[in-house]
Amino acid sequence: MNTGYETFSQYYDGLTENVDYRGRSQYFHRLIQKYKKSSGDVLLDLACGTGSMTEEMCRLSYDVIGADYSYGMLSRAMDKKIESGLPIQYICQDMRELELYGTVDIVICTLDSLNHLDSFDDVKTVFRRVYDSLENGGVFIFDMNTPYKHREVLGNQIYIYDTDNVYCIWENNFESHDNTVNIRLDFFELEEDGKYTRSCEEITEHAYEPSDVHKALSDIGFEVIGCYNADTEEKLNDTSERMVFVVRKQEVK
């Protein structure tokens, strides 16, 4: 069964070597320790991909669950788990249909995973699922690409990646009416006989105004603690490429 991103999953780690997972995990850890009011440390890494962030959060002594829709991504996450021996539980679930056997204290969703959903209605569905999955006083921390990034940075750019395992052409097509970027990835993998095997993946990312995201979270019942510029606690500005929301499920008094 192809659940999406199966081709991309083969090359994902090689194409994201520039991501500072350890530094980002420390950033999320600081926010969790500052704002979480529930008593436990069960953490869900939503859209965990190949498990790089999941493993870093586990090393910070959280009791971690990783969830992703892609079998290919989870297969690579399981390979890492076998190598590291970390006690992580992985589940294959579409985040729009998130259903846990119990509740968690923390949910994180990183690396613009929410931008990949088909619509803002889907984003709001995920927010509701997360709200229902959190303990009272638990926190939900996630990042999203901003409209500015889609418009001014990703735009109609073409990127070339040449790694030890694959040659990749990354082509963006920007749609200005709704800040959508359609991405085509062409992979060329060198085989033992010297010939290249070509495969491709098409991905769409949607960007939303911070005010709309804030309202959706508030309407569901979250306490919106902050919306920050990238991996800081500074306010979002007009040229922020990534926004980080920190919200909390309000405690029942």
N, C-alpha and C positions, 0 to 999 in steps of 0.2 A: 504493500500500500504506500503510495506517494503522498506524504502529508505536506509537501512544500519545502523549498530550500534544500532539497536533497543534494543537488549538484553543488550548490554553494557551500554546504556543510563540509565537503571534502577539502575545500581550500580556505575555509573561514579563518582558522587560526593563523595561517601563513599571511593572510591579507590584513590581519588586525594585530600584528606584532607590535605596533606603535602604541597600543592601548596600555596604560599603566594600571593594570588590574589591582595591584597591591595598593597603590596610592589611592585609587578610587574606593577600595574597600575600607581603608582607614577613614576616608571622608564620610562614607555612609555610617561607619561605626560611631564616629563622633556625633552625628546627628541622632542616631538611635539612642545613644546613651544620654543625650541632652533632652530628648523630647518624649521618649517612651515612658508610659505610666503603668502599663501592665506589668505583672510580676515575673512572667516567664521569658525565655529566650529562644522560642521556636520561630525560625525565620523561613519564609518562602521566597525563593528567587524565581520570580515569574518571568517566563520567556528566557530561561537560563542558557539557551544555546549549547555550546560545547562545554559548559561548566567551569570556565576559568574564574568568573566572579564567585560562583557557588563555592568553589574550593577555598578561595581567599576568605570568604565569610565563615566557613567552617573552621578555618585555622584561627579565627578570632573567638572561638569557643561558642558559637551559636549552634543550635540544633537545627540543621539545615535540610530543607526539602527543595529540590529543583524541579520545575515544571516547564515543559516545552511541547509544542505541537509537532515538531519535526523528529521523526525517527532517526534521520541521519545525524542531526545535532546531538540527540541523546545518546546515540551509539558512541560518538566521540567523547561525550561526557563520561560514559561508563568506562571507557578505556582509561581515562585519567583517574577515575575512582579506583580502578583495579591497581594502577601503578602507585597511587598515593596512599591507598588504604584508608582514606578518610570516610567516616560514617555518614555518608550522604544518601538520602532516599530520593530517587528520581521517578517522576511520573510523567506519562505522556497525556497531556490535556491541552485542548484549545483554551486559551485564557478567557474567551467569551463564555465558556461552559465550565469554568472553574468550580470544582466541588471537592472539598476536602473532608476527610473523616475526623471532624473536629475543627478547632480554630487555632490560629497562630498569633504570635505577638508582633511580628514584623513582616511586612511584604516589601520587597524591593523589585523594581523593574527598570533595567538599565539599557544603555546603548540604543536609544530611540526605538525600542521594541514597539511601543504604543503607536508610533508613527506608521507602522506597517499595517495596522488594521485598516479595513476597507472603508470605514466611515466614522464620523464623530459619534453616531449612535452606537457603534461597536465599542468605541472608547468608553462611553457612558455605561454600557453593559458591563465592561470589565470593572469599572469603578464600583458598581453595585455588587458584583461578585466578590471583590476584595473587601468591601465593607462588611458583607455577610460572613466573611471568613476570618475577620479580625476579632481578637479579644477587645473588650472595652479598655480604652487607654492604649491600645496598640497603634503602631504607626505604619503608614504607607509612604514610601519614598520612591520617587520615579523621576526619570529625565525624559525630555522630548526635544527634538529639533524644533527650532523656532521658524516662523515664516521668513524672518530675515535670512537665516541660513539657507533655506530652500531657494529664496529669490536671489541673494547676492553671492552665495558661496558655491552651492551645488549647481544651481542654474542649468545651463546646457553644456556643462563641462564634460570633457573626456579625460580619463585618467588611465595611465598605463602602469601595471604592476608586473615586475619581472622577478620572481622568486626562484628558489632552487627547484621547486616542484611544478610550477605552472607560470605561464605567461597569460596575463589577464588584461582585457580591454574593458574598461568601465565607462559606459556612455549614459549621460543623463539627458532627459528631455523634460523641461520645466513647463508647467501649465499655470499661467499667471492668474487665471480666474479663481482658482481655489488653492494655490500654493502647493500643488502636487508635483512631485518629481518621479517620473517613470525611469527606472534604471534597467539597462540591459548589460548583463555580464557575459562576455565571451571568454571562455577558458581554453587554452591550448596547452595540453600536457604532452611532454616529450616521452615517447615510448622507447623500449629497449632497441628497436630496430631503426631508431633515428627519425621516425615519422612522428607527426603531431596528431593527437586526437582532440577534436574540437567538441565542446559542449557549451550550453548556454543556460542562463537563468534570467528571468524577468521579475523585477520587484518594483512595487509602488510604495512611496511614502507620502503621507499627507501631513501637513503642518497646520496648527490651529493657534488662534490668538490666545495669549495667556489669560485674558479676562474671561473667555468662554470656558476654558478649562477650570478656572477658579469657580465660576458659577455652577458648573456641572458637579464639582466636588461638594460645594456647599449645599446644593439642592438635595443631594443624596444623604447628607447629614454629617459629613466630615468637618472637623475643625481645621481650617487651612492655616497652618502655622507660618509658612513662608513660601515664596517663589523666588529662587535664587539664580544668579548668573553662574552657569557652569558649576564647577566643583568648589564653590565658595559659599559664604553666607552674606554675600553682597547682593543688593537689589538688582533685579533684572534691568537691563538698559536697552537702548534702541539698537545696539549692535551685538547683543547677546546671541550666540549661535546655539546654545543649549540652555534650557530652563530646567531647574530641579525643584520639584514640588515636595514639600514635607507636610503631611496631613495626619490627623489623629482621629481615631474613633472615640467620640466623647464618652466619658465614663457615666454610667447610670448612678444617679445620686439617690 
